[in-house]
């Protein structure tokens, strides 16, 4: 496209909500319909946004009936170069801020918020998080007053609650940047494998992301408000153990601090169609990332 030739390094985004083919296909590449693409760099994944927000707004006891809303995005995840948009439109006009969409009391709302962000950062696609949501602003976005920065003021009694979420987003970005598994094959189906996508009764999702050399990162989300002990997941048998690299339930983020300090060892127990598996403790309303130890 002309814009890319004239302005190297530019990024273009299409806020497009239909199934029009080839929004991010180069203009000189003919698709199945017999025409070139529109040439945008990224397309908003409106389906992922709508479905995942519908899921997390449900009370945990009802989420098992909506499990597919969190897995359906992988059916079409590689049809375009997608961005995962929690945008301005989702936090205004009575829709509530992201943390205020979550069910439960204030602790549970923040836990759901953190678990969702951990899931979002691990999901294929690039992340768009509208301002104020990175520190769990409770009020809707206001163009007149901007983000509620005062929530982070140490003089405010609940500042630590908001700083915890802010610290999580900072760490999500840092670990993401340092983990090629999460971005090197972001637009290739070879970069993703489900471990378990049908654990609806448990409200659990687990999948693997791979970098160009096949090195994995394991992402596990537990969207139930209970600790799951000795939870078994199938994993590749090429690694002796897995170590926790990020846990949204960590105390420094405002969680209950159900964290794993020791690596979980791979066992020769077939599970989820794989020859080996691990047993781990899943914290409540949390997402945990693991790398081979």
N, C-alpha and C positions, 0 to 999 in steps of 0.2 A: 504494500500500500504506500501511496505517496508520502503520507505523514511519517512513516517509519524511515523512509529514505532521507527525508529532509531533516528529521529530528531524531538522530540515533539515541536510543535509550529511553524514548518516550513510552509511556504505558497508556493504553486506552481501555475504557470499560464501557460495556453496554448494559444499561439497566433495562433488561428485556425479559418479559414474563411469558412469552409464548414458546412453542416448540419449533420455531423457525430454524431450519437446518443451516449450519455453517456460519453462525454468528462470529466465531473465533477462528474460522478456517481462512487461510490466506486467500486473497482475491484471485490469485492465479492458479489455484487448485480447484479443479472441478469436482463437485461432490456427486452423490447418488442422484440428485435432482437435475443434473446436467448443467449446473451453473457454478461460478466461483463463490467463494465465501465473502462475507462482509468485511473481514479483515480486522476485527477488534482483537485486542490482546486478551481480555477477560470478559466473561459474561456473569452477571449476577445469578446465583443459584436460588431463585425464588422458591422453587419446590422444597429444597432443603430447609430454607428459612421457615417457611410456613409449617411444614410437617414437624420439624424438631421443636419449634415453639409450641405447637399444639400438644406435643407429648409432655414437655417439661411443665406445662401449666396444669397438668392433671395431678390430682392427689396420687401418691405412690401406689395406693391400693388399687387404683383404676388403670395404672399405666400398662399392665400386662395386656389389656384389651386394645392398646394402641401401639404395641411393640413395633409393628411394621412401619410406623411413621418415622422411626429412627433408622431403619435399615433400607427403605425403598430408594433413598438417594444413591445407593451404590449400584442400582440397576442402570443408571444413566450417567454416573459420575465422570465418565471419560468421553462423553459425546461432545463436550466443549471444554475449554479452559475456564474453570469456574472460580468465582469468588464467593465466599460464604458471608452473606451480608446481614449483620444485625445493625441496621441503618437508622437514619433519622426517622424514616417513616414508621418504624416499629416502636418508637419511644415517645410519641406525641399523640395528640388528638384523642385522649382517653384510652390509649392502648397500654399505658403504664410503662415505667422503666423496666429494664430486664429483671432486676432483682425483685421488683414489686409484682411481676407476673408469676413468681414462684409460689407454690402453696406452702402452708405451714406457718410456724412462728418465725420470728426474726432470725434465729439461729438456723432453722431449716431453710429459710429463703436464701440465706447467704451460702449454705452448703450446696443447695441445688444450683445456685448461680455459679459457684466455683466448679462443681462437677460438670456442668454444661460447657463452661469455657475449656476445661481440660479435654472433653470430648471434641469440641469444635477445633481446637488447635491440632489434634491428632488426625482429624478427618481430612481426606484428600480435598484440596482446594485452598485458596488463600483467605486469610481472615480479615474481616472488616467489622470493627467494633466501634459503635458511635460514642463520642465523647461523653464522659460521665459514667458509662457502664463499666469502665475499667477500675472504678473504685466503688461500685455498687451504690450509685446515687439513687435514692428512693423516689425522688420526684421526677416527673416527666421533663424532657428537654424544654428549655425556654430560650427563645432567641433574644429576649430582652435582658435576661440576667446571665446567660451562659452556664457553664457547669457549676455545681454547688461545691466549690473548692473548700468552703468553710467546714465541710464534713471531715476534712483531714487535719484540721487545726487541733493541736494537742489540748487546747482548752475545752474542746467539745468532748463530752463524756463518752460518746460512742466512736470517737475517732479511730481507735484501734480496730474496730470492726471493718471500717472502710479501708484503712491502711493495709489490713490483711489481704483483702481482695486486690488492692493495688500491687502489693508485693507478689501475689500469685501471678498477675499478668506480666509483671517484670520478669519473673522466673520462667514463665511459659515462653516468652520471647527469647530469653537467653538459651534455654534448653533446645528450643526449636531451631535456632540459628546454628547451634553446635551439633545438630542431629540430622545429617544428610538423609537418613531414612524417612524423615518427614517431608522432604521437599525435592530430593534429587529425581525421583520418579513420580512426581506428583500428578503428571498427566498421562501416566502409563499404567495399564491394568496390572502389570507385573510388580508394581510397587505396593500392592494391597492384597491381603488374604484375610478372610474371616477366620477366627478361631471358633467363636460361637456367636451366631446372630439370631438364634431362636430360643434363648433362655428367657422367655416372656414371663414365666411365673416368678423368676428371680429379679426381673428388671436389670439384667446384666447384659452388657455388650463387650466383646473382646475381639480385637483384630491385630494383625501384624502389618507394619509398614517396612519397606525394604529400600535400601539405597542401591546405587548402581552396581555394587559388588555383592549384593545379597545380604548385607548385614542388617539384622532386624531391630525394630523397636516394637514392644508389646504394649498396647493400650487397653486398659480394662476399666469400664465404668459400671458402678453399682448405683442405680437410681432408686434404691430402697433405703429407708431410714434405719436399717439394721446392719450389724456387723455380720459378715458371712465368714465363718471359720472353716479352714480346711477345704476351701473351694478349689476344685480341680479343673485345670484347663490344659488342653492339648497344646504342645509346643514342638518345634523342630528338635530332633534328637542330636543335633550337632553341637549343642552347648550344654556344658555341665551344670550351669547355674545361671540365674537371672538376678540382677540387682535393681532395686528401686531408684529411679532417677528423679521422679517428681510425684508428689502425692498431694492432691488438693485438700485433703483432710488434715494436713500438718498443722500443728499448733500455731506456727508463725503466720498462718493464713486465717486463723480464727476457727480452725477445725477441732475435732476431738482428739487429734494426735494419735490415731491408730495408724502408725507408720511401721514399715519394715526396716529394721536396722541391719539384719543379716540377709545375705543372698538366699533365694529359694532354690533348692537343688532339683535338678531334672531327675525324674524317676522313670524307670522302664515300665510304665503302666500305660497302655494304649488308651487314648481318650480323644474324643472329637475327631476321629478319623486319622489321628497321628500316632506314631509308635511310642511317643513319650509324653509325659505330662508333668505339671508342677502342682503343688498344693500351696495355696496362699490364703492370707486373711484379707478380705475386702472390707475397707472402711465404709461407714454409712454415707450415703449421698456423696459419693466421691469418685474421682477418676485417678488412676494410678498408671504411671508409665514405667516400663522396665527395659533394661538393655542386658545383653549377655554379660555375665560377670567376667 
